[in-house]
Amino acid sequence: MINIFKTPKKTVKKFSKYLAMEINNSANNKENFFIAISGGSTPQLLFKKLNKKYKDKINWSYVHIFWGDERCVSSESFESNYGVAKELLLNSIDIPIENIHHINGEEDPEIEAKRYSEEILKNLPIKNDLPSFDLCLLGLGSDGHTASIFPDQMELLKSDKICEVAVHPETGQKRITTTGSVINNSKKVSFLVTGESKRKVVAEIINCENGYLNYPASHIKPKNSKLIWYLDKSASQYL
């Protein structure tokens, strides 16, 4: 399913409404809602929108927040996905502290990847012998990467582990990422993508054109549901 809106703000507005509905539907049934979120500029807009409009309209007590990936930096760093989410959203909402499951980016990457895998395994329901998020929210890099699965590390798409250590191909920075196997085992997967720098890769992935299979994001095909795209006009320009 592809949803296109005029601006990044309108794209985020529509996704926020969709997310609030999904969470509250679970809460009304007294069921936990397990979500993996991402970092980047568009999720920052999302956190601001959720804080401004849905802070008191979402039953946060049923929400368990995880991260699809994290940079191996201190949580106080401006590069920390958790740190940004904490500042823009988490500090402002009424969510039990034990429902926030962040990656400790300052710890040894290999040890933390193992610990976080166990954290996910301990909390999430199991389907197809793997943990299953209710919703996995993904971004998209102009190189076609998603989470922290980069084009030169395609093996992470089919890893039998829950989390792995990845390395940014240009900076050499280590990151911890959920693997493609776990992402594709989610009940729902949504790409939230804005900006004209993404228009080429968006078009090639959605239209299955050129070397689209070289993009990690093109291999995100959830087993249990359809993939949902939320795009702004700039990102969808070549569709």
Long-range contacts (C-beta under 8 A, 24 or more apart in sequence): 1-226, 1-227, 1-228, 1-229, 2-206, 2-229, 2-231, 2-236, 2-239, 3-228, 3-229, 3-230, 3-231, 4-231, 4-232, 4-233, 4-236, 4-239, 5-230, 5-231, 5-232, 5-233, 6-232, 6-233, 7-232, 7-233, 8-42, 8-45, 8-194, 8-195, 8-232, 9-45, 9-49, 10-232, 11-42, 11-192, 11-194, 11-230, 11-231, 11-232, 12-42, 12-45, 12-46, 12-49, 12-192, 12-194, 13-49, 14-230, 15-46, 15-190, 15-192, 15-230, 16-46, 16-49, 16-50, 16-53, 16-54, 18-230, 19-50, 19-135, 20-50, 20-54, 20-57, 20-58, 22-134, 22-135, 22-188, 23-58, 23-59, 23-60, 23-62, 23-63, 24-57, 24-58, 24-59, 26-62, 26-134, 27-59, 27-61, 27-62, 30-62, 31-62, 32-62, 32-63, 32-64, 33-62, 33-63, 33-64, 33-134, 33-135, 34-64, 34-66, 34-123, 34-124, 34-125, 34-132, 34-133, 34-134, 34-135, 35-63, 35-64, 35-65, 35-66, 35-133, 35-134, 35-135, 35-136, 35-137, 36-66, 36-67, 36-68, 36-133, 36-135, 36-136, 36-137, 36-178, 36-183, 36-186, 37-65, 37-66, 37-67, 37-68, 37-81, 37-85, 37-137, 38-67, 38-68, 38-69, 38-81, 38-137, 38-138, 38-139, 38-147, 38-192, 39-67, 39-69, 39-70, 39-71, 39-81, 39-84, 39-85, 39-139, 40-139, 41-194, 41-195, 42-139, 42-192, 42-193, 42-194, 42-195, 43-85, 43-137, 43-139, 43-192, 44-84, 44-88, 45-194, 46-192, 47-84, 47-85, 47-88, 47-89, 48-88, 48-89, 50-89, 50-93, 51-88, 51-89, 51-92, 51-93, 55-92, 55-93, 58-93, 60-93, 60-94, 60-95, 60-99, 61-94, 61-95, 61-96, 61-99, 63-95, 63-99, 64-99, 64-101, 64-123, 65-90, 65-95, 65-99, 65-100, 65-101, 66-101, 66-119, 66-120, 66-133, 67-101, 67-102, 67-103, 68-136, 68-137, 68-138, 68-147, 68-177, 68-178, 68-183, 69-103, 69-147, 69-148, 69-166, 69-175, 69-176, 69-177, 69-178, 70-102, 70-103, 70-105, 70-148, 70-175, 70-176, 71-105, 71-173, 71-174, 71-175, 72-105, 72-106, 72-109, 72-112, 72-173, 72-174, 72-175, 72-176, 73-105, 73-106, 73-173, 74-105, 74-106, 75-102, 75-104, 75-105, 75-106, 77-105, 80-105, 103-176, 105-176, 109-165, 109-174, 109-175, 109-176, 110-165, 112-176, 113-161, 113-163, 113-164, 113-165, 113-176, 114-163, 116-162, 116-163, 116-176, 117-161, 117-162, 117-163, 120-162, 120-163, 120-178, 120-182, 121-162, 127-185, 127-224, 128-185, 128-223, 130-162, 130-181, 130-182, 130-185, 131-162, 131-182, 131-185, 132-185, 132-186, 132-187, 132-224, 133-182, 133-185, 133-186, 133-187, 134-186, 134-187, 134-188, 135-186, 135-187, 135-188, 135-189, 135-190, 136-178, 136-183, 136-186, 136-188, 136-189, 136-190, 136-222, 137-190, 137-192, 138-183, 138-189, 138-190, 138-191, 138-192, 138-217, 138-220, 139-191, 139-192, 139-193, 140-191, 140-193, 140-198, 140-201, 140-202, 140-217, 141-198, 141-201, 142-197, 142-198, 142-200, 142-201, 143-201, 143-215, 144-201, 144-205, 144-214, 144-215, 144-216, 144-217, 144-218, 145-215, 145-216, 145-217, 146-183, 146-191, 146-216, 146-217, 146-220, 147-177, 147-178, 147-183, 148-175, 148-176, 148-177, 149-177, 149-179, 149-180, 149-216, 150-216, 151-214, 151-215, 151-216, 153-216, 154-216, 154-219, 156-180, 156-216, 157-181, 157-216, 157-219, 180-216, 180-219, 180-220, 183-220, 183-222, 184-220, 184-221, 184-222, 184-223, 185-222, 185-223, 185-224, 186-222, 186-224, 186-225, 187-222, 187-224, 187-225, 188-222, 188-225, 188-228, 189-220, 189-222, 189-225, 189-227, 189-228, 190-227, 190-228, 190-229, 190-230, 191-217, 191-220, 191-227, 191-228, 191-229, 191-230, 191-231, 192-230, 193-229, 193-230, 193-231, 193-232, 193-235, 194-231, 194-232, 194-234, 194-235, 195-232, 195-234, 195-235, 196-234, 196-235, 196-237, 198-234, 198-235, 199-234, 199-235, 199-236, 199-237, 199-238, 200-238, 202-229, 202-231, 202-235, 202-236, 202-238, 202-239, 203-236, 203-237, 203-238, 203-239, 206-239, 207-239
